[in-house]
Amino acid sequence: MFLSKPFFLSILLATLVLSSSAVAQSTPSNCSASQAAAVQCFVANAVTTNMTPLRHGMTLPQFEAYGVSVSSIVRSNHTYLIVVGLSSAVADAMPPTNADGSANTSAQGSAIGAIVSAAVSNHLANISSAITLQDLQYFSIDVTTAMNDNNDYLSLLTPGVSLRMIDSYLVSSTSSGTVNWTEVDNGLASAVQNFVQSGLMKIPPGVSQADLVAFSEAVAQAIYTYKQSTKRPTL
């Protein structure tokens, strides 16, 4: 799934929530006064045309601030790319349902939130004065939710293959329901080293091999928590 940044921004901002009664109180009178004002007006117009339901339990000022933050995220180059890539992987490999098919959106949301947090902690994504970790987590949840409805095309593109590979270490290191985390961590460290040495994985500037290992270990923990919640034996 490949979307241009302007198009994706318009789609995502259209999912932001504001209460109709509050729009007139905070929408800028001059929508062209600044980039932030333009975003706030865009969100307000989306709400007044009944395009969106309430999301994340935010107040109107919080949602307007989030909308402005989203506009910074989509201009952040590699952080935007990382978060969208992780979201597509989670939508593919970690659906918002339990093993029996019943809904479990919180399991998926918690998983992508934890994975994005690990990406920030291990220098794969950046936060700033304009972009907070919470903003990135909300953004990732919104993107993942949008990607859940994909007519099974994510299964064709298989963006979740890396998550399933990490899960394979969990499965092989689990006995009688107990995970040998030392074995998992050692296996992942060896896998990252092999990928790097073989040239199959390129480490970008500002990221170390140790960062990649720590990230993969954090992802394994997120997968384990998701599987416990959804009762899935594998991804």
C-alpha positions in Angstrom: 0.0 0.0 0.0 1.7 3.2 -1.2 0.2 6.6 -0.6 1.6 10.0 -1.3 2.2 12.2 1.7 -0.4 14.9 0.8 -3.1 12.3 0.0 -2.3 10.3 3.2 -2.4 13.5 5.3 -5.9 14.3 4.0 -7.1 10.8 4.7 -5.7 10.7 8.2 -6.8 14.2 9.2 -10.3 13.3 8.1 -10.3 10.7 10.8 -9.6 13.2 13.6 -12.4 13.8 16.0 -13.9 17.1 17.3 -17.3 17.7 18.7 -19.5 19.7 16.4 -20.6 22.0 19.2 -17.0 23.0 19.9 -15.8 23.6 16.4 -16.9 27.2 16.2 -15.1 27.9 19.5 -11.6 27.0 18.4 -11.4 27.0 14.6 -9.1 29.8 13.5 -11.0 32.7 11.8 -8.2 33.0 9.2 -7.4 29.5 7.9 -4.5 30.8 5.9 -2.8 32.6 8.8 -0.3 29.7 9.3 0.2 26.0 8.5 -1.3 25.1 12.0 -4.4 27.2 11.3 -4.8 25.5 7.9 -4.7 22.1 9.6 -7.2 23.1 12.3 -9.6 24.4 9.7 -9.2 21.2 7.7 -10.1 19.1 10.7 -13.0 21.3 11.6 -14.5 21.1 8.1 -14.1 17.3 8.2 -16.1 17.2 11.4 -18.9 19.6 10.3 -19.5 17.3 7.3 -19.9 14.3 9.6 -16.8 12.5 8.2 -15.5 11.3 11.6 -16.4 9.6 14.9 -14.8 10.4 18.2 -11.4 8.9 18.6 -8.8 8.6 21.4 -11.0 10.4 23.9 -9.3 13.7 23.3 -10.7 17.1 24.0 -11.1 19.6 21.1 -7.8 21.4 21.9 -6.0 18.1 22.2 -7.3 17.0 18.8 -6.3 20.2 17.2 -2.8 19.9 18.6 -2.7 16.3 17.4 -3.8 17.4 13.9 -0.9 19.8 13.8 1.4 17.2 15.0 0.3 14.8 12.3 1.1 17.4 9.7 4.7 17.4 11.2 4.9 13.6 11.2 4.1 13.2 7.5 6.9 15.7 6.7 9.4 13.8 9.0 10.9 11.6 6.3 12.2 8.4 7.9 10.0 8.6 11.1 6.9 8.8 8.9 8.2 5.9 6.8 9.1 3.7 9.9 5.7 4.3 11.5 3.7 3.6 8.4 5.8 0.5 7.7 5.3 -0.8 11.2 1.6 -0.1 11.1 1.2 -2.1 7.8 3.1 -5.0 9.4 0.9 -5.0 12.4 -2.3 -4.8 10.3 -1.1 -7.8 8.3 0.3 -10.0 11.1 -1.6 -8.9 14.2 -5.2 -8.3 13.4 -7.7 -6.7 15.9 -9.3 -10.0 16.6 -9.0 -13.0 19.0 -8.2 -16.5 17.8 -11.9 -17.3 17.8 -12.6 -14.3 15.5 -14.1 -12.0 18.1 -13.0 -8.4 18.2 -10.0 -7.3 20.2 -8.9 -3.9 19.0 -7.1 -3.1 22.2 -4.6 -5.9 21.7 -3.7 -4.6 18.3 -3.6 -1.0 19.5 -1.4 -1.9 22.5 0.9 -3.9 20.2 1.6 -1.1 17.7 1.9 1.4 20.5 4.6 -0.7 22.2 6.4 -1.3 18.9 6.5 2.4 18.0 7.8 3.2 21.5 10.6 0.7 21.0 11.3 2.2 17.6 11.8 5.6 19.3 13.9 4.2 22.2 16.2 2.5 19.7 16.7 5.4 17.4 14.6 4.1 14.5 12.1 7.0 14.8 12.4 10.4 16.3 10.3 12.6 18.5 10.7 16.4 18.9 9.0 19.5 20.3 6.5 19.2 17.4 6.0 15.4 17.6 5.5 13.6 20.9 5.7 9.8 21.5 1.9 9.8 22.3 1.3 11.6 18.9 3.3 8.9 17.1 1.4 6.1 18.9 -2.0 7.6 18.1 -0.8 8.1 14.5 0.3 4.5 14.3 -3.0 3.3 15.7 -5.0 5.4 13.2 -2.9 4.1 10.3 -3.2 0.5 11.4 -6.9 0.8 11.8 -7.2 2.2 8.3 -5.1 -0.6 6.9 -7.1 -3.3 8.6 -9.7 -2.9 5.9 -7.6 -3.9 2.9 -9.5 -6.6 1.0 -6.8 -9.1 2.0 -4.2 -7.3 -0.2 -1.8 -7.0 2.8 -1.7 -10.8 2.8 -0.5 -10.5 -0.8 2.2 -7.9 0.0 3.1 -9.6 3.3 4.4 -6.6 5.2 4.1 -8.6 8.4 6.7 -11.2 7.4 9.3 -9.7 9.8 6.9 -9.9 12.7 6.2 -13.6 11.8 9.9 -14.3 11.7 10.4 -12.8 15.2 7.4 -14.9 16.3 9.0 -18.0 15.0 11.7 -17.5 17.7 9.0 -17.2 20.3 7.3 -20.4 19.1 10.5 -22.5 19.0 11.6 -21.2 22.4 8.3 -22.0 24.2 7.8 -25.2 26.2 4.6 -26.0 28.2 3.5 -22.4 27.8 6.8 -20.9 29.1 9.0 -18.8 26.9 12.8 -19.1 27.3 13.6 -15.4 26.8 17.3 -15.9 27.0 17.0 -18.3 24.0 14.7 -15.9 22.2 17.1 -12.9 22.7 20.2 -14.9 21.7 18.4 -16.2 18.6 17.3 -12.7 17.5 20.8 -11.2 18.1 22.3 -13.9 16.0 19.7 -13.4 13.2 20.3 -9.6 13.1 24.1 -10.2 13.0 23.6 -12.7 10.1 21.4 -10.3 8.2 23.8 -7.5 8.6 26.9 -9.5 7.7 25.3 -11.0 4.6 24.2 -7.6 3.4 20.5 -8.4 3.6 20.0 -5.7 6.2 21.5 -2.2 5.8 21.9 -0.2 9.0 21.0 3.5 8.5 23.1 6.3 9.9 22.4 7.0 13.6 21.3 3.4 14.3 23.6 0.6 15.6 23.4 -3.1 15.4 22.7 -3.1 19.1 19.7 -0.8 18.5 18.3 -3.3 16.0 18.8 -6.2 18.4 17.1 -4.3 21.2 14.3 -3.3 18.9 13.7 -6.9 17.8 13.7 -8.1 21.4 11.1 -5.4 22.3 9.0 -6.4 19.3 9.1 -10.0 20.6 7.7 -8.9 23.9 4.9 -7.0 22.2 4.1 -10.0 20.1 4.0 -12.2 23.2 1.6 -9.8 24.9 -0.6 -9.7 21.9 -0.7 -13.5 21.6 -1.5 -13.8 25.3 -4.4 -11.4 24.9 -5.8 -12.9 21.7 -5.0 -16.5 22.6 -3.3 -17.0 19.2 -0.6 -19.7 19.2 1.2 -18.0 16.3 0.9 -14.9 14.2 
